[in-house]
């Protein structure tokens, strides 16, 4: 079996199974609901998959930001990494809905069209109380909140405080979760959602284009806005929403420990604190095992990170975003479970090759042409690799 000894192959070895787990979760409920109900009572496989993704993002996104060294290049990279495939997927979803093979959320037609577009295109819909065109997009909202927070910490030279950030978020999750069991921003709060969505776009644009104090102020405002959106707008509640953020920063703490910026003992305590605060966040027997096994799977892959991984596994990781985003669209047209997976993987190789890869190359070219400001990270650590 051909293998890939890359230092980042272990991340792809995590992404691929995580994306397939989410696809298996939804296809199981679609094609074998009685059997899958028994599985889901023991472990929520979809939750396992998305928390593996969250840990990977927490580990690699700060490395990406610090490697690039400025916010403009970071936001360009994120935009061209996510938005092209997202726009194609949204278009396909609308076409399939028109053909009657994909069910749109019934609340979409009840909200103003500009707000629906704003929420879904910015990937903030989950935190703005706006229905998603594609249900799995909910995780992208938390990714965006994490990007905003990471950019804010980076701009002030406090990116190395990831362990403290994770612990504060985890403890706050329990306290605020008891006070705010449901979203404050929700229902038909159209004006509030529009203002927050536009404000988020504005702080990203200003932090990417401005310089000096203006850039820092905009990035800090974005970080605060990211936290506020999760606390006030999280559809799954403040407890679960903040645990998602805490889990990502726990992944960052592992990265910091690997780089020598913090002690391994600090990173381990951080991860255990987040898990302890998170296992009771949802009254579902499959929730806690999913969180614990996601952390265990991440730890196992990290321990083996210097080993070679099968080439097919790394390739699945490369196409994981396509696997994650497109599988709900295929469910409506696939006749059974085996054919679903037989069609899904080749389709995602194709979309990665034709859409994702060219867009990422363009993003890298634009990012390289970005005027580069000196990084403000005071720890002296090097950021090894990013995606």
TISE-652624 format. One record per residue: y negated, x negated, z negated of N, C-alpha, C, CB in turn. Coordinates in steps of 0.05 Angstrom, whole numbers, padded with zeros to 5 digits, always signed. Glycine has a CB too. Layout:
// TISE-652624
YXZYXZYXZYXZ...
// end
This chain:
// TISE-652624
+00024-00017+00000+00000+00000+00000-00025-00018+00000+00000+00019-00025-00042-00015+00020-00067-00030+00021-00084-00023-00003-00082-00026+00047-00098-00043-00013-00115-00038-00037-00142-00050-00033-00102-00049-00061-00161-00040-00050-00189-00049-00048-00196-00062-00075-00208-00026-00041-00202-00088-00076-00208-00101-00101-00237-00100-00109-00199-00130-00099-00253-00083-00096-00282-00083-00101-00287-00076-00130-00295-00062-00083-00309-00088-00141-00316-00083-00169-00325-00054-00173-00338-00101-00177-00332-00040-00150-00341-00012-00152-00318+00007-00144-00365-00007-00136-00295-00003-00136-00274+00014-00127-00264+00033-00149-00250-00002-00116-00267+00024-00174-00257+00040-00196-00274+00066-00198-00258+00025-00222-00299+00064-00190-00316+00088-00191-00307+00108-00169-00346+00081-00186-00301+00098-00146-00290+00116-00125-00263+00127-00133-00288+00101-00098-00247+00111-00148-00221+00120-00157-00224+00143-00177-00206+00098-00169-00248+00145-00190-00254+00168-00208-00265+00191-00192-00274+00159-00229-00282+00186-00173-00296+00208-00159-00276+00225-00143-00317+00197-00140-00258+00212-00129-00239+00226-00112-00222+00246-00127-00221+00207-00097-00207+00238-00147-00192+00257-00163-00209+00279-00176-00176+00243-00184-00234+00271-00185-00251+00291-00197-00259+00313-00178-00277+00278-00208-00266+00305-00153-00273+00325-00133-00249+00343-00126-00283+00312-00107-00225+00330-00123-00201+00346-00117-00194+00364-00140-00178+00327-00111-00199+00356-00165-00194+00373-00188-00210+00399-00187-00199+00358-00214-00236+00396-00180-00253+00419-00178-00243+00437-00155-00283+00411-00173-00236+00425-00133-00225+00441-00110-00199+00455-00118-00221+00423-00086-00182+00441-00133-00157+00453-00142-00162+00476-00161-00139+00432-00156-00182+00473-00179-00189+00494-00198-00196+00520-00183-00212+00485-00216-00214+00518-00163-00223+00542-00149-00202+00552-00130-00248+00535-00133-00186+00535-00118-00165+00544-00100-00142+00557-00116-00155+00521-00082-00137+00546-00140-00117+00558-00157-00123+00587-00165-00113+00541-00182-00148+00591-00172-00157+00619-00179-00157+00637-00154-00185+00618-00191-00160+00625-00130-00160+00641-00106-00132+00648-00096-00175+00626-00084-00114+00628-00096-00088+00632-00084-00065+00638-00103-00081+00608-00067-00067+00627-00127-00045+00630-00147-00057+00638-00174-00027+00604-00149-00072+00660-00176-00087+00666-00200-00070+00669-00225-00103+00691-00196-00046+00681-00223-00030+00685-00247-00020+00659-00259-00006+00703-00240-00011+00641-00241-00002+00615-00250-00025+00598-00261+00012+00600-00227-00048+00600-00246-00071+00583-00254-00083+00593-00280-00092+00584-00232-00080+00618-00287-00090+00628-00313-00076+00614-00336-00086+00658-00315-00050+00608-00332-00035+00594-00353-00044+00565-00355-00005+00595-00346-00050+00553-00333-00061+00525-00333-00088+00525-00347-00063+00513-00305-00105+00544-00339-00133+00544-00349-00134+00549-00379-00149+00565-00333-00114+00563-00390-00114+00568-00418-00110+00542-00434-00093+00587-00426-00099+00522-00421-00092+00497-00435-00113+00475-00429-00065+00487-00426-00122+00473-00405-00143+00454-00397-00158+00465-00373-00132+00426-00391-00185+00465-00375-00202+00473-00353-00204+00449-00334-00230+00483-00363-00188+00450-00313-00186+00427-00294-00213+00423-00280-00164+00432-00274-00227+00445-00274-00253+00442-00261-00273+00428-00280-00264+00469-00253-00274+00436-00305-00291+00423-00324-00284+00393-00327-00290+00437-00352-00259+00387-00328-00250+00359-00328-00262+00344-00305-00219+00357-00328-00261+00355-00281-00271+00341-00258-00301+00337-00259-00264+00357-00233-00316+00357-00267-00345+00354-00266-00354+00335-00288-00359+00381-00270-00340+00334-00311-00349+00315-00331-00341+00286-00324-00336+00322-00358-00321+00282-00309-00316+00256-00297-00339+00248-00279-00289+00255-00282-00348+00267-00263-00371+00261-00246-00396+00255-00263-00377+00286-00228-00400+00269-00284-00424+00264-00301-00423+00236-00313-00426+00286-00323-00399+00228-00322-00397+00201-00334-00402+00180-00313-00369+00197-00346-00391+00184-00289-00396+00165-00267-00426+00163-00260-00380+00173-00242-00439+00186-00258-00468+00186-00253-00483+00171-00275-00478+00215-00250-00476+00176-00300-00489+00163-00322-00486+00133-00320-00479+00173-00348-00463+00124-00311-00458+00095-00309-00473+00083-00286-00428+00090-00305-00473+00096-00262-00482+00083-00238-00512+00088-00231-00466+00091-00215-00523+00111-00239-00550+00117-00231-00570+00098-00243-00557+00146-00240-00569+00091-00269-00588+00070-00278-00585+00044-00264-00585+00066-00308-00560+00037-00257-00556+00012-00242-00569+00014-00214-00526+00006-00238-00567+00037-00202-00580+00041-00176-00610+00039-00178-00573+00069-00165-00621+00052-00199-00650+00051-00203-00660+00023-00208-00658+00070-00226-00646+00008-00225-00655-00019-00232-00650-00039-00209-00641-00028-00257-00630-00034-00193-00625-00052-00171-00647-00049-00150-00598-00046-00158-00655-00024-00145-00677-00020-00126-00704-00030-00138-00679+00010-00119-00708-00025-00163-00731-00036-00176-00757-00020-00175-00737-00062-00166-00757+00002-00161-00781+00019-00160-00772+00048-00155-00801+00010-00139-00789+00066-00164-00782+00095-00163-00782+00106-00134-00801+00110-00180-00800+00095-00118-00801+00106-00090-00774+00101-00076-00824+00093-00074-00763+00077-00078-00738+00071-00066-00715+00087-00078-00732+00041-00068-00717+00091-00104-00696+00107-00118-00696+00136-00107-00700+00107-00148-00719+00149-00106-00720+00177-00098-00714+00179-00068-00748+00188-00104-00721+00160-00052-00713+00161-00024-00683+00159-00022-00726+00137-00008-00671+00141-00037-00642+00139-00037-00627+00164-00045-00633+00116-00054-00637+00177-00067-00625+00201-00076-00628+00224-00056-00637+00209-00103-00652+00225-00044-00657+00247-00025-00638+00245-00001-00686+00246-00015-00635+00221+00010-00618+00218+00034-00588+00217+00026-00626+00193+00049-00582+00214+00001-00554+00215-00007-00545+00244-00010-00551+00200-00034-00562+00262-00019-00554+00289-00026-00564+00310-00006-00563+00295-00053-00589+00308+00002-00601+00331+00016-00590+00337+00043-00630+00327+00018-00584+00317+00060-00574+00324+00087-00549+00341+00087-00569+00299+00103-00529+00333+00071-00504+00348+00070-00509+00375+00057-00482+00333+00055-00526+00376+00037-00532+00401+00023-00544+00421+00042-00552+00396+00000-00563+00412+00059-00576+00431+00078-00555+00441+00098-00598+00417+00093-00537+00424+00107-00516+00433+00126-00498+00453+00111-00500+00408+00136-00490+00447+00087-00473+00465+00072-00486+00492+00067-00465+00453+00045-00512+00492+00061-00526+00517+00057-00527+00533+00083-00555+00512+00047-00531+00520+00105-00531+00534+00131-00504+00545+00137-00540+00515+00153-00483+00530+00132-00456+00540+00137-00449+00564+00119-00435+00517+00133-00458+00562+00094-00453+00584+00076-00466+00610+00086-00464+00577+00048-00490+00608+00096-00504+00632+00106-00490+00643+00131-00533+00626+00112-00481+00625+00148-00466+00634+00172-00440+00647+00165-00461+00610+00191-00425+00635+00146-00400+00647+00138-00404+00673+00123-00384+00628+00120-00426+00675+00108-00432+00701+00095-00438+00722+00116-00456+00698+00076-00452+00715+00137-00458+00734+00158-00432+00743+00172-00478+00722+00178-00413+00724+00174-00388+00731+00187-00369+00746+00168-00374+00706+00197-00376+00748+00143-00360+00763+00124-00338+00747+00111-00348+00786+00137-00339+00720+00113-00317+00704+00101-00326+00688+00077-00306+00685+00122-00351+00692+00068-00361+00678+00045-00379+00697+00029-00377+00652+00053-00374+00699+00003-00389+00718-00013-00413+00704-00026-00371+00730-00035-00437+00714-00020-00462+00704-00032-00466+00718-00059-00486+00708-00014-00480+00705-00077-00487+00717-00103-00504+00742-00098-00501+00697-00121-00497+00764-00109-00512+00789-00104-00541+00788-00113-00498+00812-00118-00547+00769-00132-00575+00767-00141-00593+00753-00122-00575+00753-00167-00582+00740-00102-00599+00725-00083-00619+00744-00069-00582+00711-00062-00610+00767-00061-00628+00786-00046-00649+00798-00064-00611+00807-00033-00645+00797-00090-00664+00809-00109-00687+00791-00116-00649+00818-00134-00686+00766-00108-00707+00747-00116-00724+00740-00091-00695+00721-00128-00749+00732-00095-00766+00725-00071-00753+00703-00055-00794+00717-00081-00753+00705-00029-00740+00685-00012-00752+00657-00016-00744+00693+00017-00779+00654-00018-00789+00626-00023-00778+00614-00048-00819+00627-00024-00775+00630-00069-00764+00619-00094-00735+00612-00091-00768+00640-00116-00719+00628-00077-00691+00622-00072-00689+00596-00057-00678+00645-00057-00706+00592-00036-00705+00568-00021-00713+00544-00038-00724+00570+00004-00735+00547-00053-00744+00525-00070-00723+00517-00090-00770+00534-00085-00711+00536-00104-00691+00530-00124-00667+00516-00112-00682+00555-00138-00657+00526-00089-00632+00514-00078-00637+00488-00064-00620+00534-00059-00659+00485-00050-00665+00460-00036-00671+00437-00056-00688+00464-00016-00685+00444-00077-00690+00423-00098-00666+00418-00116-00714+00431-00114-00646+00435-00113-00621+00433-00130-00627+00439-00159-00609+00405-00127-00649+00453-00165-00656+00460-00192-00650+00489-00199-00685+00455-00197-00637+00503-00181-00633+00532-00184-00620+00540-00210-00617+00543-00161-00601+00524-00219-00587+00530-00244-00605+00531-00268-00565+00510-00249-00626+00514-00268-00645+00512-00290-00670+00529-00287-00652+00483-00295-00672+00542-00264-00695+00559-00258-00688+00588-00259-00708+00552-00231-00663+00594-00265-00655+00622-00266-00652+00634-00238-00674+00638-00282-00647+00618-00218-00645+00628-00190-00615+00625-00182-00663+00611-00171-00603+00646-00170-00575+00644-00162-00572+00621-00141-00566+00670-00150-00549+00608-00142-00542+00587-00123-00529+00600-00098-00523+00566-00136-00535+00589-00075-00521+00598-00051-00492+00590-00052-00535+00585-00026-00486+00566-00062-00459+00557-00066-00455+00552-00095-00453+00531-00048-00436+00565-00108-00434+00564-00137-00432+00537-00149-00410+00580-00144-00417+00518-00136-00413+00492-00148-00439+00475-00150-00392+00477-00132-00460+00485-00138-00485+00471-00139-00497+00469-00167-00505+00484-00121-00485+00483-00186-00496+00483-00213-00497+00455-00225-00480+00502-00231-00477+00439-00219-00477+00411-00230-00500+00394-00219-00451+00398-00224-00509+00400-00195-00530+00384-00183-00557+00388-00198-00534+00392-00154-00560+00411-00211-00584+00416-00226-00585+00397-00250-00585+00445-00236-00562+00392-00263-00562+00374-00286-00564+00345-00276-00536+00377-00301-00553+00339-00253-00558+00313-00241-00587+00308-00237-00542+00310-00214-00601+00328-00227-00630+00325-00222-00645+00320-00248-00641+00349-00208-00638+00335-00269-00651+00332-00295-00646+00304-00306-00640+00352-00315-00621+00294-00302-00615+00266-00310-00631+00246-00294-00585+00261-00307-00634+00250-00268-00650+00231-00252-00679+00230-00263-00650+00240-00222-00690+00254-00269-00717+00255-00279-00720+00240-00305-00726+00284-00282-00701+00243-00323-00702+00229-00348-00698+00199-00345-00680+00240-00367-00679+00191-00328-00674+00163-00323-00699+00150-00311-00650+00159-00305-00712+00164-00292-00736+00153-00280-00758+00150-00301-00745+00170-00257-00761+00170-00318-00782+00168-00339-00777+00145-00358-00783+00194-00354-00752+00141-00367-00746+00119-00385-00750+00092-00371-00717+00121-00395-00742+00090-00346-00745+00065-00331-00775+00058-00328-00732+00068-00303-00791+00078-00322-00820+00073-00317-00834+00062-00341-00833+00098-00307-00824+00069-00365-00837+00060-00390-00823+00036-00402-00838+00082-00410-00803+00025-00388-00789+00002-00399-00770+00008-00422-00808-00019-00408-00761+00033-00423-00743+00041-00445-00716+00050-00435-00756+00064-00461-00709+00041-00411-00684+00050-00400-00660+00040-00416-00681+00040-00371-00664+00018-00431-00642+00006-00447-00635+00023-00472-00649-00022-00455-00651+00044-00478-00646+00060-00501-00627+00084-00495-00673+00070-00512-00608+00079-00478-00591+00101-00470-00573+00111-00493-00574+00092-00447-00564+00093-00510-00546+00101-00532-00561+00120-00551-00535+00076-00547-00585+00112-00559-00601+00129-00576-00607+00156-00563-00627+00115-00584-00613+00155-00537-00619+00179-00522-00595+00198-00522-00628+00173-00493-00571+00187-00517-00547+00204-00517-00542+00216-00544-00523+00187-00508-00545+00201-00565-00540+00212-00592-00560+00233-00599-00540+00189-00613-00585+00229-00593-00606+00249-00599-00601+00274-00584-00634+00238-00592-00593+00272-00558-00587+00295-00542-00563+00310-00553-00582+00287-00513-00543+00296-00561-00518+00309-00571-00524+00324-00597-00496+00288-00576-00538+00312-00616-00544+00325-00641-00563+00349-00636-00557+00306-00661-00583+00345-00618-00601+00367-00611-00586+00390-00598-00623+00357-00593-00565+00383-00583-00549+00404-00570-00538+00424-00590-00526+00391-00553-00527+00413-00612-00516+00431-00633-00538+00448-00645-00501+00414-00654-00560+00435-00653-00581+00450-00667-00594+00471-00649-00602+00430-00677-00602+00462-00625-00615+00481-00606-00595+00501-00595-00628+00465-00583-00570+00493-00593-00550+00512-00583-00547+00536-00602-00524+00499-00580-00550+00531-00628-00548+00553-00647-00572+00571-00646-00544+00542-00675-00596+00559-00639-00620+00574-00638-00624+00588-00611-00644+00556-00643-00615+00575-00589-00619+00585-00562-00592+00587-00548-00638+00566-00546-00576+00608-00555-00550+00610-00542-00551+00618-00513-00534+00631-00557-00573+00628-00503-00576+00635-00475-00602+00624-00464-00576+00665-00472-00606+00625-00438-00630+00614-00425-00655+00630-00432-00626+00613-00395-00677+00616-00436-00703+00628-00440-00715+00635-00412-00722+00610-00456-00712+00616-00394-00720+00621-00366-00697+00634-00352-00729+00594-00352-00699+00658-00343-00677+00671-00330-00685+00699-00321-00653+00673-00348-00666+00714-00313-00672+00741-00304-00690+00741-00280-00685+00758-00326-00714+00753-00284-00733+00755-00261-00759+00740-00268-00739+00784-00254-00757+00718-00282-00781+00702-00288-00789+00686-00264-00775+00683-00313-00797+00701-00243-00803+00688-00217-00826+00668-00218-00808+00709-00196-00848+00677-00231-00872+00660-00232-00866+00634-00247-00895+00675-00244-00853+00637-00271-00847+00613-00287-00829+00594-00271-00834+00621-00313-00808+00605-00258-00790+00589-00243-00804+00575-00220-00767+00606-00232-00822+00589-00206-00837+00577-00184-00855+00554-00194-00853+00598-00170-00869+00559-00216-00887+00538-00226-00871+00513-00235-00903+00549-00251-00849+00517-00248-00833+00494-00257-00820+00480-00233-00811+00504-00276-00811+00495-00213-00800+00482-00190-00820+00465-00175-00788+00502-00172-00844+00477-00170-00865+00462-00156-00874+00438-00173-00889+00481-00151-00876+00441-00199-00884+00419-00217-00864+00396-00215-00886+00429-00246-00839+00402-00214-00818+00381-00211-00821+00366-00185-00790+00394-00214-00824+00381-00163-00828+00368-00138-00853+00350-00139-00831+00389-00115-00874+00360-00151-00900+00345-00152-00896+00319-00168-00922+00362-00165-00883+00320-00191-00880+00295-00206-00863+00275-00192-00869+00301-00234-00843+00284-00177-00826+00266-00162-00842+00253-00140-00802+00281-00149-00858+00269-00125-00874+00258-00103-00895+00238-00114-00888+00281-00088-00908+00245-00135-00929+00227-00146-00916+00202-00157-00945+00242-00169-00894+00204-00171-00881+00180-00182-00870+00162-00160-00859+00188-00201-00864+00174-00137-00854+00158-00115-00876+00146-00098-00837+00176-00097-00899+00158-00098-00921+00148-00080-00943+00134-00094-00932+00172-00064-00948+00141-00119-00970+00129-00134-00962+00102-00145-00980+00148-00157-00980+00089-00159-00975+00063-00171-00987+00061-00198-00986+00040-00152-00979+00041-00213-00991+00036-00239-00988+00059-00259-01020+00030-00236-01010+00064-00273-01009+00084-00294-01003+00112-00284-01034+00084-00309-01013+00118-00260-01008+00145-00249-00978+00149-00244-01024+00149-00223-00965+00129-00233-00936+00130-00228-00921+00134-00255-00926+00105-00214-00929+00118-00275-00915+00120-00300-00919+00148-00313-00925+00099-00319-00944+00158-00312-00950+00184-00324-00934+00206-00310-00980+00190-00322-00932+00204-00284-00917+00225-00269-00887+00223-00276-00921+00221-00239-00876+00198-00278-00848+00195-00284-00842+00205-00312-00840+00166-00281-00859+00199-00331-00855+00209-00358-00856+00240-00359-00876+00197-00378-00876+00251-00345-00878+00280-00343-00852+00292-00331-00902+00289-00327-00841+00278-00311-00817+00288-00299-00793+00287-00319-00810+00271-00275-00792+00265-00335-00771+00264-00355-00772+00286-00375-00772+00237-00368-00796+00291-00385-00800+00312-00404-00794+00339-00392-00829+00313-00415-00801+00343-00366-00795+00367-00352-00765+00371-00349-00809+00368-00325-00751+00349-00344-00722+00351-00341-00709+00361-00367-00711+00324-00333-00717+00350-00390-00707+00359-00415-00714+00389-00420-00717+00342-00438-00739+00396-00415-00748+00423-00419-00732+00443-00402-00777+00426-00414-00727+00436-00377-00712+00454-00360-00684+00459-00370-00710+00442-00332-00671+00438-00381-00644+00442-00391-00644+00459-00417-00631+00415-00397-00663+00453-00434-00665+00468-00460-00671+00497-00455-00686+00455-00478-00691+00503-00437-00700+00530-00434-00687+00545-00411-00730+00529-00428-00676+00531-00392-00665+00545-00368-00636+00543-00364-00679+00535-00345-00621+00528-00380-00593+00524-00375-00578+00551-00377-00581+00504-00395-00566+00559-00355-00551+00584-00355-00527+00583-00373-00542+00590-00326-00516+00560-00378-00493+00557-00396-00501+00553-00425-00475+00534-00387-00527+00555-00430-00537+00552-00457-00546+00524-00464-00516+00561-00477-00564+00521-00483-00575+00495-00490-00554+00476-00501-00597+00499-00511-00534+00486-00516-00513+00469-00527-00498+00455-00504-00494+00485-00545-00486+00471-00486-00471+00459-00465-00489+00442-00446-00457+00480-00449-00513+00452-00440-00531+00438-00422-00539+00411-00432-00555+00454-00417-00546+00409-00458-00553+00383-00469-00529+00365-00472-00567+00388-00496-00506+00376-00477-00482+00359-00478-00476+00346-00450-00457+00376-00487-00482+00361-00429-00479+00350-00402-00497+00325-00400-00487+00370-00380-00523+00328-00408-00541+00305-00407-00532+00282-00425-00570+00314-00414-00523+00290-00449-00514+00269-00468-00490+00254-00457-00507+00282-00495-00472+00268-00443-00449+00255-00432-00457+00235-00411-00429+00276-00420-00477+00242-00395-00486+00224-00374-00498+00199-00387-00506+00237-00356-00514+00202-00408-00526+00179-00422-00505+00164-00437-00548+00188-00441-00483+00176-00445-00460+00161-00456-00448+00143-00435-00439+00181-00467-00446+00153-00410-00437+00136-00389-00456+00112-00385-00435+00151-00363-00482+00117-00388-00502+00095-00386-00498+00075-00408-00530+00106-00386-00491+00085-00432-00487+00067-00455-00464+00048-00449-00482+00083-00480-00443+00058-00436-00420+00041-00428-00430+00019-00409-00398+00057-00415-00447+00027-00390-00458+00007-00371-00475-00014-00386-00476+00022-00350-00491-00005-00405-00507-00024-00420-00490-00043-00436-00526-00009-00440-00468-00033-00448-00450-00051-00463-00437-00071-00444-00429-00034-00477-00429-00062-00420-00417-00081-00401-00436-00103-00393-00407-00066-00377-00462-00096-00391-00482-00115-00384-00491-00133-00407-00506-00101-00373-00482-00127-00431-00490-00142-00454-00516-00134-00467-00491-00171-00447-00527-00112-00458-00553-00103-00469-00549-00090-00497-00566-00083-00450-00526-00078-00502-00521-00067-00529-00493-00075-00536-00523-00035-00529-00486-00072-00562-00459-00079-00571-00439-00058-00562-00458-00082-00601-00414-00066-00559-00393-00047-00552-00389-00027-00574-00367-00062-00546-00393-00036-00598-00390-00017-00621-00410+00006-00618-00394-00031-00647-00434-00001-00609-00455+00020-00606-00447+00039-00584-00482+00007-00599-00437+00029-00562-00428+00046-00540-00406+00065-00548-00420+00029-00516-00386+00054-00563-00363+00070-00571-00372+00092-00590-00342+00053-00585-00390+00085-00610-00400+00105-00628-00415+00127-00613-00418+00092-00649-00430+00119-00592-00445+00138-00576-00427+00158-00563-00462+00123-00555-00406+00148-00550-00387+00166-00536-00373+00184-00555-00366+00149-00520-00365+00174-00578-00351+00191-00598-00369+00212-00609-00340+00173-00620-00395+00205-00614-00414+00224-00624-00418+00247-00604-00441+00211-00630-00421+00240-00578-00425+00260-00558-00401+00279-00556-00430+00247-00530-00377+00267-00557-00352+00283-00556-00350+00301-00581-00328+00266-00554-00357+00291-00604-00355+00307-00629-00374+00330-00628-00361+00289-00653-00398+00326-00617-00417+00348-00615-00411+00367-00592-00445+00337-00611-00395+00358-00573-00390+00374-00549-00365+00391-00550-00389+00356-00526-00345+00384-00566-00320+00398-00564-00322+00427-00573-00299+00384-00580-00342+00433-00590-00345+00461-00599-00367+00476-00584-00351+00461-00629-00377+00464-00563-00399+00476-00549-00392+00502-00534-00411+00456-00529-00366+00506-00528-00358+00529-00514-00333+00541-00526-00352+00522-00484-00332+00567-00530-00310+00580-00542-00289+00586-00520-00318+00607-00556-00275+00565-00513-00255+00566-00492-00234+00545-00497-00269+00562-00463-00209+00553-00499-00188+00534-00507-00185+00511-00487-00162+00548-00510-00193+00515-00462-00191+00494-00442-00214+00475-00441-00188+00506-00415-00236+00481-00456-00260+00465-00455-00257+00437-00469-00283+00480-00468-00249+00438-00494-00247+00412-00510-00227+00393-00497-00239+00418-00539-00203+00402-00489-00185+00383-00476-00197+00371-00451-00159+00396-00470-00212+00387-00436-00224+00377-00411-00244+00354-00417-00239+00399-00396-00261+00358-00438-00280+00337-00445-00266+00312-00454-00299+00347-00467-00247+00315-00471-00233+00292-00482-00217+00277-00461-00214+00300-00505-00204+00291-00443-00189+00278-00422-00207+00266-00401-00170+00298-00409-00230+00277-00397-00249+00265-00378-00258+00238-00389-00274+00284-00374-00265+00237-00415-00273+00212-00427-00250+00192-00427-00283+00216-00456-00225+00201-00432-00202+00183-00431-00197+00173-00403-00178+00198-00441-00199+00190-00383-00195+00181-00355-00216+00160-00347-00196+00205-00336-00241+00165-00354-00262+00146-00349-00257+00119-00362-00290+00157-00358-00248+00120-00388-00243+00096-00403-00220+00080-00390-00236+00103-00432-00199+00095-00381-00176+00081-00369-00184+00067-00343-00153+00101-00364-00199+00082-00326-00208+00069-00301-00226+00046-00307-00223+00090-00284-00244+00048-00327-00261+00026-00334-00245+00001-00343-00281+00034-00356-00224+00006-00359-00208-00016-00368-00194-00030-00345-00187-00006-00388-00188-00015-00323-00175-00026-00300-00194-00034-00277-00154-00006-00289-00220-00036-00283-00240-00038-00262-00238-00064-00246-00268-00037-00274-00225-00084-00257-00222-00109-00243-00196-00111-00227-00224-00133-00262-00181-00089-00228-00156-00088-00213-00161-00076-00185-00135-00070-00227-00142-00080-00168-00144-00068-00141-00135-00039-00142-00127-00084-00121-00148-00022-00126-00142+00006-00125-00132+00013-00096-00166+00024-00132-00114+00032-00094-00105+00040-00067-00128+00048-00049-00085+00063-00069-00126+00040-00024-00148+00045-00005-00153+00075-00002-00142+00032+00021-00132+00090-00001-00135+00119+00003-00150+00132-00020-00108+00133+00006-00146+00121-00044-00160+00132-00067-00190+00126-00066-00148+00121-00093-00196+00101-00058-00224+00094-00055-00238+00110-00034-00227+00064-00049-00223+00116-00012-00235+00132+00010-00240+00160+00001-00216+00131+00034-00222+00171-00015-00227+00198-00026-00253+00198-00043-00203+00207-00043-00258+00177-00057-00283+00175-00073-00307+00174-00055-00282+00151-00090-00305+00161-00032-00327+00159-00014-00335+00187-00003-00320+00140+00010-00315+00204+00002-00321+00230+00013-00322+00252-00009-00299+00238+00033-00324+00243-00034-00322+00262-00056-00344+00283-00056-00323+00247-00082-00368+00276-00047-00390+00295-00047-00384+00317-00026-00417+00282-00040-00373+00310-00004-00365+00330+00016-00343+00347+00005-00356+00316+00042-00323+00335-00008-00301+00350-00020-00312+00370-00040-00281+00331-00034-00331+00362-00056-00341+00379-00077-00357+00402-00065-00358+00363-00096-00375+00396-00047-00394+00416-00038-00383+00435-00017-00418+00402-00026-00364+00426-00001-00354+00442+00021-00329+00458+00015-00349+00424+00045-00315+00451-00006-00289+00465-00010-00293+00495-00015-00275+00453-00034-00315+00505-00028-00317+00534-00032-00320+00549-00005-00341+00540-00049-00332+00535+00015-00335+00548+00041-00309+00551+00055-00355+00531+00058-00291+00532+00051-00265+00533+00064-00246+00553+00052-00252+00506+00064-00251+00559+00026-00232+00578+00013-00231+00605+00026-00241+00582-00016-00254+00614+00037-00255+00641+00049-00241+00643+00076-00283+00649+00052-00236+00620+00089-00223+00621+00115-00195+00609+00115-00241+00606+00135-00187+00599+00093-00160+00587+00091-00139+00608+00083-00159+00563+00072-00116+00608+00096-00097+00629+00089-00080+00624+00065-00078+00633+00113-00077+00599+00057-00060+00592+00034-00068+00565+00022-00030+00593+00041-00056+00558+00000-00063+00534-00015-00057+00508+00001-00049+00533-00041-00032+00505+00012-00026+00480+00026-00045+00475+00050+00002+00480+00036-00049+00496+00066-00067+00493+00089-00096+00487+00081-00066+00518+00107-00104+00498+00058-00130+00493+00048-00135+00463+00044-00135+00507+00021-00116+00449+00031-00120+00420+00026-00115+00404+00051-00101+00411+00004-00097+00414+00069-00092+00399+00094-00117+00399+00111-00068+00412+00109-00132+00421+00110-00157+00422+00126-00181+00410+00112-00163+00451+00132-00181+00411+00085-00204+00402+00070-00210+00372+00073-00201+00409+00041-00189+00356+00070-00194+00327+00070-00203+00317+00098-00168+00312+00062-00190+00324+00120-00200+00316+00146-00229+00326+00151-00182+00325+00168-00234+00351+00144-00261+00362+00148-00282+00345+00133-00263+00391+00138-00276+00336+00109-00295+00321+00093-00298+00293+00103-00287+00321+00064-00276+00281+00114-00279+00255+00127-00299+00258+00150-00252+00245+00137-00297+00280+00165-00314+00284+00188-00343+00288+00179-00305+00309+00204-00348+00304+00159-00376+00309+00151-00388+00284+00139-00377+00332+00130-00371+00268+00125-00382+00243+00114-00390+00224+00137-00361+00229+00096-00373+00223+00157-00378+00204+00179-00402+00213+00196-00354+00202+00197-00405+00239+00201-00426+00249+00219-00452+00256+00205-00416+00274+00233-00451+00262+00179-00475+00271+00165-00483+00252+00142-00471+00299+00154-00464+00248+00123-00471+00232+00100-00477+00203+00106-00449+00234+00080-00459+00190+00120-00462+00161+00125-00488+00155+00141-00438+00151+00140-00493+00169+00163-00518+00163+00178-00543+00168+00161-00520+00180+00203-00543+00190+00145-00566+00195+00128-00569+00174+00107-00563+00223+00114-00548+00164+00096-00550+00143+00076-00560+00117+00088-00523+00138+00062-00552+00111+00112-00562+00087+00126-00592+00089+00130-00547+00082+00152-00601+00113+00139-00629+00117+00143-00644+00114+00117-00634+00145+00156-00633+00126+00096-00646+00124+00070-00649+00095+00060-00631+00139+00049-00628+00079+00065-00630+00051+00057-00651+00036+00073-00603+00037+00061-00653+00042+00099-00674+00029+00115-00702+00036+00105-00671+00036+00145-00706+00062+00099-00732+00070+00089-00738+00058+00061-00733+00101+00088-00717+00057+00045-00721+00045+00018-00728+00016+00020-00696+00049+00001-00715+00001+00039-00722-00027+00042-00750-00032+00051-00703-00040+00061-00761-00012+00065-00789-00015+00075-00809-00007+00053-00793+00002+00099-00799+00002+00030-00816+00010+00008-00829-00014-00005-00800+00026-00013-00856-00012-00010-00869-00033-00026-00856-00035-00053-00899-00029-00028-00847-00058-00061-00831-00060-00085-00848-00069-00109-00808-00080-00081-00848-00054-00130-00861-00062-00155-00841-00076-00173-00873-00037-00169-00850-00095-00189-00832-00108-00208-00820-00088-00227-00847-00130-00223-00794-00091-00232-00781-00073-00251-00792-00077-00279-00750-00077-00251-00793-00056-00295-00805-00058-00321-00783-00057-00343-00824-00035-00326-00759-00065-00335-00737-00065-00354-00739-00091-00371-00710-00062-00340-00743-00090-00397-00748-00113-00413-00723-00128-00422-00763-00106-00437-00699-00118-00417-00675-00130-00429-00666-00155-00414-00653-00110-00429-00676-00158-00389-00667-00181-00374-00640-00178-00361-00668-00205-00391-00628-00155-00364-00601-00151-00353-00603-00147-00323-00587-00127-00365-00581-00153-00309-00580-00149-00280-00565-00123-00275-00567-00173-00266-00574-00109-00255-00561-00084-00248-00541-00090-00226-00581-00061-00239-00516-00089-00232-00495-00097-00213-00485-00073-00198-00473-00111-00227-00495-00069-00174-00483-00048-00157-00493-00021-00162-00454-00049-00159-00494-00005-00141-00502+00023-00144-00491+00038-00120-00533+00026-00146-00494+00065-00121-00485+00081-00099-00507+00099-00090-00460+00097-00105
// end
